[in-house]
Amino acid sequence: MKIQKDSAVTLRYKVTDAATQKPIDEGRTPMVYLHGGYDNTFPKIEAALEGKETGFQATLNLQPEDAFGARDESLVRTIPKSEFPPGVKVGGQLEGRNDQGEPQVFTVMKIKGPQVILDGNHPLAGKALKFSLTVTGVRAATEEEIAHRHVHGEHGHHH
């Protein structure tokens, strides 16, 4: 079966930092996504897999704008340590609010004396990424999966 809109696609994948060649995600568990513009994976990956079948392999280099976006320095915050919950360490994550008042996850970058520096960028923002992909399965998505806009079951989304 060829990959087309409303296909449930199973991939084995590895992600490396294109600049340093350091592994980012070894892809120990397969990824399953609903194909066809449901924002379940990056558009460049969908475009490369359109019309392909099980067994297809590809290596894609995605620029930051095709992956997790460019870094936005306005998402870096400094807060007083007194407002900081105890027990959270550098590298930990906190949920806060962005300038629009929407929920935003911040990573703790540095604790410097009475100040804590938080970064609301995705940890991979600003990085060019290399994806090595192998299609290991293609099937028609169920009506429920299409209605919910994602794959259910093994390696998919669970409710």
C-alpha positions as a printed Julia matrix, in Angstrom:
159×3 Matrix{Float64}:
   0.0    0.0    0.0
   1.27   3.46  -0.89
   1.42   6.27   1.67
  -1.37   8.76   0.98
  -3.77  10.99   2.91
  -5.3    9.09   5.84
  -2.6    6.39   5.9
  -1.31   5.24   9.29
   2.46   5.1    8.75
   4.95   3.3   11.0
   8.56   4.51  10.86
  11.83   3.5   12.39
  13.9    6.64  12.69
  17.06   8.2   14.07
  17.62  11.92  14.56
  21.07  13.49  14.67
  22.25  17.09  14.99
  23.23  17.94  11.4
  26.07  20.22  12.56
  27.73  18.03  15.2
  26.51  14.58  14.02
  25.6   13.84  17.66
  22.65  11.48  18.09
  19.55  13.23  19.48
  16.99  10.41  19.31
  17.97   6.82  18.62
  14.33   5.95  17.86
  14.22   2.85  20.03
  10.45   2.66  19.59
   8.86   3.11  16.17
   6.89   6.24  15.45
   3.36   5.94  14.06
   1.66   8.95  12.54
  -1.44   9.83  10.54
  -0.36  11.04   7.08
  -2.06  13.88   5.28
  -1.56  17.27   6.87
  -2.67  16.47  10.42
   0.46  18.08  11.92
   1.55  14.68  13.31
   5.05  15.1   11.85
   7.0   17.74   9.93
   5.63  18.69   6.47
   9.02  17.94   4.8
   8.89  14.37   6.17
   5.32  13.92   4.9
   6.33  15.27   1.47
   9.28  12.84   1.26
   7.07   9.86   2.2
   4.04  10.68   0.01
   3.41   7.77  -2.4
   6.14   5.56  -0.86
   5.66   2.01   0.46
   6.89  -0.23   3.28
  10.65  -0.65   3.03
  11.29   2.89   1.72
  14.35   4.5    3.32
  15.41   8.13   3.29
  17.78  10.51   5.02
  16.4   14.03   5.25
  18.22  17.15   6.35
  15.8   19.63   7.9
  16.74  23.24   8.49
  15.5   24.76  11.77
  12.5   26.38  10.02
  11.44  22.91   8.74
  11.86  21.31  12.18
  11.46  23.02  15.57
  11.9   26.58  14.32
  14.48  29.28  14.91
  15.39  30.27  18.46
  13.33  33.12  19.82
  15.39  35.04  22.38
  12.22  36.73  23.69
  11.33  33.32  25.21
  14.34  33.51  27.55
  13.28  34.74  30.98
  15.05  35.62  34.21
  12.98  35.21  37.36
  13.83  35.72  41.03
  14.81  32.48  42.75
  12.16  33.32  45.39
   9.45  32.63  42.73
  11.07  29.35  41.78
   9.56  26.06  43.05
  11.96  24.06  45.27
  13.46  20.87  43.92
  13.62  21.88  40.25
  17.16  21.66  38.89
  19.02  22.89  35.81
  17.65  20.96  32.83
  14.29  20.55  34.53
  11.09  21.95  33.04
   8.41  24.25  34.39
   5.11  25.26  32.92
   4.54  28.98  32.84
   2.85  31.52  30.57
   4.2   33.32  27.51
   3.64  37.02  26.74
   0.2   36.17  25.27
  -0.81  34.42  28.5
  -0.77  30.98  26.83
   0.76  27.96  28.59
   4.45  27.6   27.77
   7.02  25.04  28.91
  10.31  26.55  30.07
  13.59  24.67  30.54
  15.76  25.74  33.48
  19.04  26.89  31.9
  20.95  28.35  34.85
  20.55  29.15  38.53
  22.76  32.16  39.24
  22.64  33.45  42.82
  19.2   35.0   43.4
  18.18  34.58  39.73
  16.93  31.68  37.62
  17.26  31.76  33.82
  14.49  29.95  31.92
  14.25  29.21  28.18
  10.86  28.74  26.52
  12.34  27.56  23.22
  12.05  23.9   22.24
  15.43  22.31  23.15
  15.99  21.61  19.42
  14.98  25.1   18.21
  17.62  26.63  15.98
  19.16  23.25  15.1
  19.39  21.66  11.67
  18.44  18.0   12.07
  19.15  14.87  10.07
  16.38  12.26  10.06
  17.15   8.71   8.92
  13.81   7.03   8.21
  12.64   3.55   7.25
   8.95   2.9    6.55
   8.07  -0.34   8.35
   4.3   -0.29   7.88
   1.46   1.42   6.0
  -2.25   0.82   6.54
  -5.48   2.7    6.05
  -6.37   4.72   9.14
  -9.66   3.95  10.88
 -12.54   6.43  10.79
 -11.97   7.1   14.5
  -8.26   7.87  13.93
  -9.16  10.27  11.11
 -11.81  11.95  13.29
  -9.3   12.3   16.16
  -6.5   13.39  13.75
  -3.96  10.88  15.12
  -3.2    7.14  15.21
  -4.43   4.99  18.11
  -3.1    1.72  19.52
   0.42   0.33  19.52
   3.04   3.14  19.38
   0.24   5.61  18.56
  -1.73   7.85  20.91
  -3.69   6.38  23.82
  -6.68   8.06  25.43
